[in-house]
Amino acid sequence: MLAAAAAVPTLLSAVLGGAPAAASAPAHAPVPAPASAPVAEPLVPHCVTPDGIDLNELYGVKHRIIGPPTCRTTREGEKWVRTVAPWFTAADAASAVYPEGYRPSRRNPIDDFNSKFVSATYVHDRGTPNEQTFTFPRKKVLRTGFVSPEGLPYSVAVSPPLAPLSVGTHTSTVFVTLSKEHCDGLGTVRAENCLPAGTFQWTDDNAFEVVARPGRPGEPGKPGKPAKPAKPAAGKPAKPAKPAKPTQGKPAEPAAQGR
């Protein structure tokens, strides 16, 4: 079981679990411009953040996303992708400021972060008998080249498609491993602006739901097949009753008429 190796800086804490970032470091880049031609209906519901960013479009993801609070549901039997809050840095070396004694390995802060990013680890159902852990190297998870409206570059870990889980409530926890200490260049307070070397917890134990697929009869929450119409009773139809015969015997003689 993985445990947090260090406290996450305040700036990152503000966006853990997909909540909006602080004003100085918004959680996501602007919404991509809408296409001029009509867009086909997506195969799966897209993950849209509270501030209107479509993460499926932004990150080029075709599967359901588990990430911000608005995106915490996936479906039985379907693969899913885990996203997390991004890491912002100063725009360039000229504008960067650092805590005393810190020396970056790369001139630009975002390049420094990317060069020190080793891997991301995804833990399902941490602390339970069903706990599962998957670790992916930088080349499989790190996305970069994004810029916020304020001009701050950022990178983000986006998992490969993860295997389906059973129906019910699960948790997802993400850890990040850096080769060396990194500071974002946005301030001089280590606790707020720097990440430690080694492995540390990036998110909380975020709960999400796996819902049953619709359409199977006989399962809770799933519509059954319509009942078949009743068949007519077996056997031949009854014959109609014969009409009654007239009364037998001669008709009565008329009474004698008086004289």
C-alpha positions as CSV (number, residue, x, y, z in Angstrom):
1,M,0.0,0.0,0.0
2,L,1.3,3.4,-0.9
3,A,1.3,6.2,1.6
4,A,1.8,9.9,1.1
5,A,5.5,10.8,1.2
6,A,5.1,14.5,1.6
7,A,2.4,17.2,1.9
8,V,1.3,18.6,-1.5
9,P,1.9,22.4,-1.8
10,T,-1.0,24.7,-1.3
11,L,-1.4,25.7,-4.9
12,L,-1.8,22.0,-5.9
13,S,-4.1,21.3,-2.9
14,A,-6.5,23.9,-4.3
15,V,-7.2,21.8,-7.3
16,L,-7.0,18.3,-5.9
17,G,-9.8,16.1,-7.1
18,G,-10.5,18.4,-10.0
19,A,-11.7,21.5,-8.1
20,P,-10.9,24.9,-9.8
21,A,-7.4,26.2,-9.2
22,A,-6.5,29.4,-7.4
23,A,-6.9,32.6,-9.4
24,S,-3.1,32.8,-10.0
25,A,-3.1,29.3,-11.5
26,P,-6.4,28.2,-13.1
27,A,-6.9,24.4,-13.4
28,H,-7.3,24.2,-17.1
29,A,-6.6,26.0,-20.4
30,P,-9.4,27.8,-22.3
31,V,-12.2,25.9,-24.0
32,P,-11.1,24.9,-27.5
33,A,-12.9,27.0,-30.2
34,P,-16.1,25.2,-31.4
35,A,-15.9,23.6,-34.8
36,S,-17.7,25.3,-37.6
37,A,-19.2,22.0,-38.9
38,P,-21.7,20.0,-36.8
39,V,-20.1,17.6,-34.5
40,A,-21.3,14.0,-34.2
41,E,-22.7,12.8,-30.8
42,P,-19.8,11.4,-28.7
43,L,-19.8,7.7,-28.1
44,V,-19.4,8.3,-24.3
45,P,-20.5,11.3,-22.2
46,H,-17.7,13.9,-22.1
47,C,-16.2,15.1,-18.9
48,V,-16.9,18.8,-18.5
49,T,-15.4,20.7,-15.6
50,P,-17.4,23.2,-13.4
51,D,-15.8,26.0,-15.5
52,G,-17.0,24.5,-18.8
53,I,-13.8,22.8,-20.0
54,D,-14.4,19.6,-22.0
55,L,-11.5,17.4,-20.8
56,N,-12.1,14.7,-23.4
57,E,-11.5,17.2,-26.2
58,L,-8.7,19.0,-24.4
59,Y,-6.7,15.8,-23.8
60,G,-7.9,13.8,-26.8
61,V,-9.6,11.1,-24.7
62,K,-12.2,8.8,-26.2
63,H,-13.1,6.9,-22.9
64,R,-15.1,8.1,-19.9
65,I,-13.0,10.2,-17.6
66,I,-12.8,10.0,-13.8
67,G,-11.4,13.2,-12.4
68,P,-13.1,16.4,-11.3
69,P,-16.2,16.2,-9.1
70,T,-18.4,16.5,-12.2
71,C,-16.9,13.4,-13.7
72,R,-17.2,10.6,-11.1
73,T,-19.2,7.9,-13.0
74,T,-18.3,5.2,-15.4
75,R,-20.1,2.1,-16.7
76,E,-19.8,-1.6,-16.1
77,G,-17.5,-3.3,-18.6
78,E,-16.1,-0.1,-20.0
79,K,-12.5,1.1,-19.8
80,W,-11.9,4.5,-18.2
81,V,-9.2,7.2,-18.0
82,R,-8.0,9.0,-14.8
83,T,-7.1,12.7,-14.9
84,V,-5.8,14.9,-12.1
85,A,-5.1,18.5,-11.4
86,P,-2.3,19.9,-13.6
87,W,1.0,21.5,-12.5
88,F,1.5,25.1,-13.4
89,T,4.8,27.0,-13.5
90,A,6.2,30.4,-14.2
91,A,6.1,31.3,-17.9
92,D,9.9,31.4,-18.3
93,A,13.2,31.7,-16.6
94,A,13.1,35.5,-16.7
95,S,9.9,35.6,-14.6
96,A,10.7,32.7,-12.3
97,V,11.5,33.2,-8.6
98,Y,12.7,30.4,-6.3
99,P,13.2,29.6,-2.6
100,E,16.7,30.3,-1.2
101,G,19.1,27.6,-2.1
102,Y,17.1,26.0,-4.9
103,R,18.7,25.6,-8.3
104,P,16.6,24.2,-11.2
105,S,18.0,21.6,-13.5
106,R,16.4,23.2,-16.6
107,R,16.2,26.9,-17.4
108,N,12.4,27.1,-17.9
109,P,10.4,25.9,-14.9
110,I,8.0,23.7,-17.0
111,D,10.9,22.0,-18.7
112,D,12.4,21.4,-15.2
113,F,9.2,19.7,-14.0
114,N,8.8,17.6,-17.1
115,S,12.5,16.4,-17.0
116,K,12.1,15.3,-13.3
117,F,8.7,13.6,-13.8
118,V,9.4,9.8,-13.5
119,S,6.0,8.1,-13.3
120,A,2.4,8.2,-12.1
121,T,0.9,5.4,-9.9
122,Y,-2.9,4.7,-9.8
123,V,-4.3,2.9,-6.8
124,H,-7.9,1.5,-6.9
125,D,-9.7,0.9,-3.6
126,R,-6.7,1.8,-1.5
127,G,-6.7,0.1,1.9
128,T,-9.3,-2.6,1.0
129,P,-9.0,-6.3,0.1
130,N,-9.6,-5.2,-3.6
131,E,-6.7,-2.8,-3.8
132,Q,-4.9,-2.7,-7.2
133,T,-1.9,-0.6,-8.1
134,F,-0.7,0.4,-11.6
135,T,2.4,2.5,-12.4
136,F,3.1,4.0,-15.8
137,P,6.3,5.9,-16.9
138,R,6.4,9.5,-18.0
139,K,6.1,8.8,-21.7
140,K,2.7,7.0,-21.2
141,V,1.0,9.6,-18.9
142,L,2.6,13.1,-19.0
143,R,0.9,15.6,-21.3
144,T,2.4,19.0,-21.8
145,G,2.4,22.0,-24.0
146,F,-0.8,23.6,-22.4
147,V,-1.0,27.3,-21.5
148,S,-3.5,29.0,-19.2
149,P,-5.3,32.2,-20.1
150,E,-2.8,34.0,-17.8
151,G,0.0,32.7,-19.8
152,L,1.2,30.0,-17.3
153,P,2.4,26.7,-19.0
154,Y,1.3,23.5,-17.4
155,S,1.6,19.7,-17.6
156,V,-0.8,17.0,-16.5
157,A,-0.8,13.3,-15.9
158,V,-3.5,11.5,-17.9
159,S,-3.6,7.7,-17.5
160,P,-3.9,5.2,-20.3
161,P,-7.3,3.4,-20.4
162,L,-7.8,1.4,-17.2
163,A,-9.5,-1.9,-16.9
164,P,-13.2,-2.0,-16.0
165,L,-14.2,-2.4,-12.4
166,S,-17.2,-4.1,-10.8
167,V,-20.5,-2.3,-10.3
168,G,-20.5,-0.2,-7.1
169,T,-18.5,2.5,-5.3
170,H,-14.7,2.6,-5.7
171,T,-11.9,5.0,-4.9
172,S,-9.0,6.2,-7.1
173,T,-5.8,7.6,-5.6
174,V,-2.9,9.0,-7.7
175,F,0.8,9.2,-6.7
176,V,3.6,10.9,-8.6
177,T,7.3,10.2,-8.5
178,L,9.9,12.9,-9.3
179,S,13.7,12.2,-9.6
180,K,14.6,15.5,-7.9
181,E,13.0,18.4,-6.0
182,H,11.1,20.8,-8.3
183,C,9.9,24.3,-7.7
184,D,7.4,26.1,-9.9
185,G,9.0,29.5,-10.1
186,L,5.8,31.2,-8.9
187,G,7.0,31.9,-5.4
188,T,9.7,31.5,-2.8
189,V,7.8,29.3,-0.2
190,R,8.9,25.7,-0.4
191,A,5.7,24.3,1.2
192,E,3.6,26.1,-1.4
193,N,5.8,26.2,-4.6
194,C,7.9,23.0,-4.5
195,L,7.5,19.3,-4.9
196,P,9.8,16.8,-3.2
197,A,12.0,14.1,-4.8
198,G,10.6,10.6,-4.6
199,T,6.9,9.4,-4.5
200,F,4.2,11.5,-3.0
201,Q,0.4,11.5,-3.0
202,W,-1.1,13.8,-5.7
203,T,-4.9,13.3,-5.0
204,D,-7.2,12.3,-2.3
205,D,-8.9,8.9,-2.3
206,N,-11.5,10.1,-4.8
207,A,-14.7,8.1,-4.7
208,F,-16.6,7.3,-7.9
209,E,-19.3,5.0,-9.1
210,V,-19.4,2.1,-11.6
211,V,-23.0,1.8,-12.8
212,A,-24.7,-1.3,-14.3
213,R,-25.1,-1.5,-18.1
214,P,-28.8,-1.0,-19.1
215,G,-30.7,-3.6,-21.0
216,R,-30.2,-6.9,-19.1
217,P,-33.5,-8.4,-17.9
218,G,-33.7,-9.6,-14.3
219,E,-31.1,-7.3,-12.8
220,P,-31.8,-4.4,-10.5
221,G,-32.1,-1.1,-12.3
222,K,-32.3,-2.7,-15.7
223,P,-35.5,-3.0,-17.8
224,G,-36.8,-6.4,-18.5
225,K,-38.3,-7.8,-21.7
226,P,-42.0,-7.0,-22.3
227,A,-44.4,-9.9,-21.3
228,K,-45.6,-12.0,-24.2
229,P,-49.4,-11.9,-24.9
230,A,-51.3,-14.9,-23.4
231,K,-52.1,-17.8,-25.7
232,P,-55.7,-18.8,-26.3
233,A,-56.9,-21.8,-24.2
234,A,-56.0,-25.2,-25.7
235,G,-58.8,-27.4,-27.3
236,K,-61.5,-27.1,-29.8
237,P,-64.2,-24.4,-29.4
238,A,-67.5,-25.7,-27.8
239,K,-70.3,-26.5,-30.2
240,P,-73.4,-24.3,-29.9
241,A,-76.4,-25.9,-28.0
242,K,-79.2,-27.4,-30.2
243,P,-82.6,-25.7,-30.1
244,A,-85.3,-27.4,-27.8
245,K,-87.8,-29.7,-29.6
246,P,-91.5,-28.7,-29.5
247,T,-93.8,-30.4,-26.9
248,Q,-95.0,-33.9,-28.1
249,G,-98.7,-34.8,-28.3
250,K,-101.9,-33.7,-30.1
251,P,-103.2,-30.2,-29.6
252,A,-106.2,-29.9,-27.2
253,E,-109.6,-30.0,-28.7
254,P,-111.6,-26.8,-28.5
255,A,-114.3,-26.6,-25.7
256,A,-117.8,-27.4,-26.8
257,Q,-119.8,-24.4,-27.6
258,G,-123.1,-24.0,-25.9
259,R,-126.2,-24.0,-27.8
